[in-house]
Amino acid sequence: MKNVSFALIQLSVSEKVEENWSKTVQAIREAAAKGAQVICLQELFKSIYFCYEEDLRHFELAESIPGPCTDELASLAKELKVVIIASLFEKRAAGLFHNTTAVLDADGTYLGKYRKMHIPDDPGYYEKYYFTPGDLGYQVFKTQYANIGVLICWDQWYPEAARITALQGAEVLVYPTAIGWDLEEKNGEINREQYQAWQTIQRSHAVANGIPVVSVNRVGVEHGQQFWGGSFVANAFGRVMYQAPHDQEEIAVIPVDVASSEYYRKTWPFLRDRRIDSYENIVKRFVD
């Protein structure tokens, strides 16, 4: 067993970026004081989830990565001796933007970034207007505490992304997220079904790959969306070890056994029995 303490910081946000930043920094400090070693922030934590609409003004929220924000987070990480996983709106060049997560090690080292690969475009989630699909591939960051695979929100629904990240040596998968219920949807059963599907697909990644999953979502009402919170940790066989509430902020510090693959992959040898010689069709859009 090798327990690493992961902090899931589930917050609501306002229209004021500086207010959100200060609130998040305070939450990071609180999580570190509770013993957290790895701090996981929700998707695009500095602002509202602006992709509810297509508006040029929201591009002003973008920033360079690395840049001033990651510099400040690196200093904070070094001071508190924590790893920080921070989801940001990246400006790569004029007219070129990504939904990106930066990883800062516990000594303040900037380890790199992952750019979201799967970009949705649905009512309330107009991300294709803002984000170019990632071109850095799937990545694992070797931090002082664990080898962490980072994927982002819509990536959650794709077993291929989880599989490739796991095959690269991830000991845990972390998903910064922003997802919620449409306030016009009054059918509680549909809302429950949506949340259960969201959690179940991520738990299945834990089972199939024999590694824990940490998923961090925002909470609160924003522009027609009730972000459903429900941040959770699943162990390497998909068992829910912790789940945050749907309707309130939470700073939870949860021990995660990042060495548990040794047991689960021997007991349930899914990787051993993969028929990689039979998967050529997986790279096709559809098998006609």
C-alpha positions in Angstrom: 0.0 0.0 0.0 1.2 3.5 -0.9 -1.4 6.0 0.2 -1.2 9.5 -1.3 -3.6 12.2 0.0 -5.5 13.8 -2.8 -7.5 17.0 -2.3 -10.7 17.4 -4.3 -11.6 21.1 -4.3 -15.2 21.5 -5.4 -16.2 25.2 -5.5 -18.8 27.6 -6.9 -17.5 30.6 -8.8 -18.5 34.2 -9.6 -18.1 36.5 -12.5 -15.0 38.0 -10.8 -11.8 36.2 -11.7 -9.8 37.7 -8.9 -12.4 36.6 -6.4 -12.3 33.1 -7.8 -8.5 33.1 -7.7 -8.3 34.2 -4.0 -11.0 31.7 -3.1 -9.1 28.8 -4.7 -5.7 29.8 -3.2 -7.4 29.8 0.2 -8.9 26.4 -0.5 -5.5 25.1 -1.6 -4.0 26.3 1.7 -6.8 24.7 3.7 -6.4 21.4 1.8 -2.6 21.4 2.5 -3.3 22.1 6.2 -5.5 19.0 6.2 -2.6 16.9 4.9 -3.2 16.9 1.2 -0.2 16.0 -1.0 -1.9 16.4 -4.4 -4.4 19.3 -5.0 -6.9 18.7 -7.8 -8.8 21.8 -9.0 -12.0 21.8 -11.1 -12.0 22.6 -14.8 -11.4 26.3 -15.7 -11.5 27.1 -12.0 -10.6 30.8 -12.4 -13.9 31.8 -14.1 -17.5 30.9 -14.8 -17.9 28.2 -17.3 -18.0 30.6 -20.2 -18.7 28.1 -22.9 -22.4 28.4 -22.2 -22.4 30.9 -25.0 -20.2 32.0 -28.0 -18.9 35.4 -27.3 -15.6 37.0 -28.3 -15.2 38.7 -25.0 -14.5 35.4 -23.2 -11.2 35.0 -25.1 -9.9 37.7 -22.8 -9.8 35.1 -20.0 -7.1 33.1 -21.8 -3.5 33.2 -20.7 -0.1 31.8 -21.6 1.0 28.4 -20.0 3.5 28.6 -18.5 2.9 32.1 -17.5 2.2 34.4 -14.5 -0.6 32.1 -13.1 1.5 28.9 -13.2 4.4 30.9 -11.7 2.2 31.8 -8.7 0.9 28.3 -8.4 4.5 26.9 -8.6 5.5 29.2 -5.7 2.5 28.0 -3.7 3.2 24.4 -4.5 6.8 24.8 -3.3 5.7 26.6 -0.1 3.2 24.0 0.8 5.1 21.0 -0.6 2.0 19.9 -2.6 1.4 19.0 -6.2 -1.1 21.2 -7.9 -3.2 20.1 -10.9 -4.6 23.3 -12.4 -7.1 23.6 -15.3 -6.7 26.8 -17.3 -7.7 28.5 -20.5 -4.6 28.6 -22.6 -3.7 31.2 -25.2 -1.1 29.6 -27.4 -1.0 32.3 -30.1 -3.3 34.8 -31.7 -6.5 33.0 -32.5 -5.3 29.6 -31.1 -6.6 28.5 -27.7 -6.7 25.3 -25.7 -8.5 23.9 -22.7 -5.3 22.9 -20.7 -4.2 21.5 -17.4 -0.9 22.4 -15.9 0.9 20.3 -13.3 3.2 21.8 -10.7 5.3 19.5 -8.6 5.8 19.7 -4.8 9.1 21.5 -5.2 7.6 24.2 -7.5 8.8 22.6 -10.7 6.5 23.1 -13.7 6.2 19.6 -15.1 4.2 20.4 -18.2 0.7 20.6 -19.5 -2.0 18.4 -21.0 -4.3 19.8 -23.7 -7.9 18.5 -23.7 -8.2 16.1 -26.6 -12.0 15.6 -26.9 -13.9 18.9 -27.4 -17.7 18.9 -27.1 -20.2 21.2 -28.9 -23.6 20.9 -27.4 -26.2 23.4 -26.0 -24.6 25.0 -23.0 -21.2 23.5 -23.8 -20.0 25.3 -27.0 -16.3 24.4 -26.5 -15.5 24.0 -30.2 -15.9 27.8 -30.5 -13.1 28.4 -28.0 -10.8 25.4 -27.9 -8.5 23.7 -30.5 -8.2 20.0 -29.8 -5.1 19.0 -27.9 -2.0 18.1 -29.9 0.4 17.0 -27.1 -1.1 13.5 -26.8 -2.0 11.7 -23.6 0.5 12.3 -20.8 1.6 11.0 -17.4 3.3 13.4 -15.0 5.9 11.9 -12.7 5.4 14.0 -9.5 7.1 13.5 -6.2 4.1 11.6 -4.8 2.7 9.6 -7.8 2.7 9.2 -11.5 -0.5 11.1 -12.4 -2.4 10.8 -15.7 -4.5 13.9 -16.4 -7.5 14.0 -18.7 -10.2 16.7 -18.8 -14.0 16.6 -18.6 -15.3 15.4 -22.0 -12.3 13.1 -22.2 -14.1 11.2 -19.4 -16.4 9.4 -21.8 -13.7 7.8 -23.9 -12.2 4.5 -22.7 -9.4 4.9 -25.3 -8.1 8.0 -23.6 -8.0 6.3 -20.2 -6.5 3.2 -21.6 -3.6 4.9 -23.4 -2.9 7.1 -20.3 -2.8 4.0 -18.1 -0.6 2.1 -20.6 1.9 5.0 -20.2 2.3 4.2 -16.6 -0.3 6.3 -14.8 -0.8 5.2 -11.2 -4.0 7.3 -10.9 -6.3 9.2 -13.4 -7.4 12.7 -12.5 -10.3 14.4 -14.3 -10.9 18.2 -13.8 -14.5 18.7 -14.8 -17.4 21.1 -15.3 -20.7 19.4 -15.9 -24.2 19.9 -14.6 -27.9 19.7 -15.1 -30.0 21.9 -17.3 -32.2 24.0 -15.0 -35.1 23.6 -17.5 -35.0 19.8 -17.0 -37.5 19.1 -14.2 -37.4 15.3 -14.4 -35.3 14.2 -11.4 -34.9 10.7 -12.8 -33.2 12.1 -15.9 -30.9 14.1 -13.7 -30.0 11.1 -11.6 -29.5 9.0 -14.7 -27.1 11.6 -16.1 -25.0 11.8 -13.0 -24.9 8.0 -12.6 -23.7 7.6 -16.3 -21.0 10.2 -15.6 -19.7 8.5 -12.5 -20.2 4.9 -13.9 -18.1 5.5 -17.1 -15.2 6.9 -14.9 -15.5 4.0 -12.5 -15.3 1.7 -15.5 -11.9 3.2 -16.4 -10.7 2.4 -13.0 -11.8 -1.2 -13.3 -10.6 -1.8 -16.9 -7.1 -0.3 -16.1 -6.7 -1.3 -12.5 -5.9 2.2 -11.3 -7.8 4.7 -9.1 -9.8 7.6 -10.5 -10.1 11.1 -9.0 -12.8 13.3 -10.5 -13.3 16.9 -9.5 -16.4 18.9 -10.6 -17.7 22.4 -9.8 -20.9 23.2 -8.0 -23.5 26.0 -8.1 -25.8 27.7 -10.6 -24.3 29.4 -13.6 -26.3 30.6 -16.7 -28.9 27.9 -16.9 -26.8 25.1 -15.5 -26.9 23.5 -12.0 -23.3 22.1 -11.8 -23.8 18.9 -10.0 -20.7 18.6 -7.9 -20.5 15.0 -6.9 -16.7 14.9 -7.1 -15.5 11.5 -6.2 -12.7 9.0 -5.7 -12.9 5.4 -7.0 -10.4 2.8 -6.1 -8.6 0.6 -8.7 -11.6 -1.7 -8.9 -14.2 1.0 -9.3 -15.4 1.1 -5.7 -16.5 4.7 -4.7 -14.3 5.6 -1.7 -15.7 9.2 -1.4 -18.4 11.3 -3.1 -19.0 15.0 -2.5 -22.5 16.4 -2.2 -24.4 17.8 -5.2 -25.3 21.1 -3.7 -22.5 22.5 -1.6 -18.8 23.4 -1.8 -16.3 20.9 -0.5 -12.6 20.6 0.3 -12.1 16.9 0.8 -8.7 15.2 1.4 -8.9 11.5 0.6 -6.1 8.8 0.8 -5.6 7.0 -2.5 -3.6 3.8 -2.7 -1.5 4.5 -5.8 0.3 1.2 -5.6 -2.9 -0.9 -5.6 -2.5 -1.9 -9.3 0.0 -4.5 -8.1 -2.9 -6.4 -6.4 -5.8 -5.7 -8.8 -4.0 -6.3 -12.0 -2.7 -9.7 -10.7 -6.2 -10.7 -9.4 -8.0 -9.4 -12.5 -5.5 -9.6 -15.3 -7.3 -7.6 -17.9 -4.1 -6.1 -19.4 -2.6 -9.6 -19.7 -5.5 -10.9 -21.7 -5.8 -7.9 -24.1 -5.9 -9.2 -27.7 -4.0 -6.3 -29.2 -3.7 -8.2 -32.5 -7.4 -7.9 -33.0 -8.0 -4.2 -32.3 -7.2 -2.7 -35.7 -10.7 -1.5 -36.2 -10.6 0.8 -33.2 -8.9 3.5 -35.2 -11.8 3.7 -37.7 -14.7 6.1 -37.3 -17.2 3.3 -37.8 -16.9 -0.3 -39.1 -19.2 -0.3 -42.1 
